[in-house]
C-alpha cells in the first residue's frame, strides 16, 4: 500500500466514486498488495473523482494539493498517488491513526 521513494511515498488507493461522503473506509485486499479503500463523493466523470481524491489526500496528510500527484490509474478504481514530502513513518502514523479499530 505504501512505498518509500526519493522525495516522498507512493500510496495505492482503491476508489469508490459516487459515495455519500469522501472518507477512508478501510483496506482493499491483503498483504503487500493491499490498497487504501477511499469512498469518494465526486462522480467518476471528467476527472472529478481524481481531483477529489487529490484534495482529500492533501488534507489527510497535511500537505499542499500540489504535492499530491496521480501516478497511475487515471481511469481505474485502482490508483497510485505520489505524496511528495511525506516520509514512510509519517504516512504509516497518519493511516494507523485512521484505520485503528
MOTANOR-V604312 format. One record per backbone hydrogen bond with DSSP energy under -1.0 kcal/mol. CO is the residue of the C=O (numbers start at 0). NH is the residue of the N-H. If there is no record, write none. Layout:
co=CO nh=NH
co=CO nh=NH
//
This chain:
co=0 nh=11
co=2 nh=9
co=6 nh=84
co=7 nh=4
co=8 nh=82
co=9 nh=2
co=10 nh=80
co=11 nh=35
co=12 nh=78
co=13 nh=37
co=15 nh=39
co=22 nh=38
co=25 nh=36
co=27 nh=34
co=30 nh=33
co=34 nh=27
co=35 nh=13
co=36 nh=24
co=37 nh=15
co=38 nh=22
co=39 nh=18
co=41 nh=17
co=42 nh=44
co=44 nh=47
co=46 nh=50
co=47 nh=51
co=48 nh=52
co=49 nh=53
co=50 nh=54
co=51 nh=55
co=52 nh=56
co=53 nh=57
co=54 nh=58
co=55 nh=59
co=56 nh=60
co=57 nh=62
co=63 nh=66
co=64 nh=67
co=66 nh=83
co=68 nh=81
co=71 nh=79
co=72 nh=75
co=76 nh=14
co=78 nh=12
co=79 nh=70
co=79 nh=71
co=80 nh=10
co=81 nh=68
co=82 nh=8
co=82 nh=85
co=86 nh=90
co=87 nh=91
co=88 nh=92
co=89 nh=93
co=90 nh=94
co=91 nh=95
co=92 nh=96
co=93 nh=97
co=94 nh=98
co=95 nh=99
//
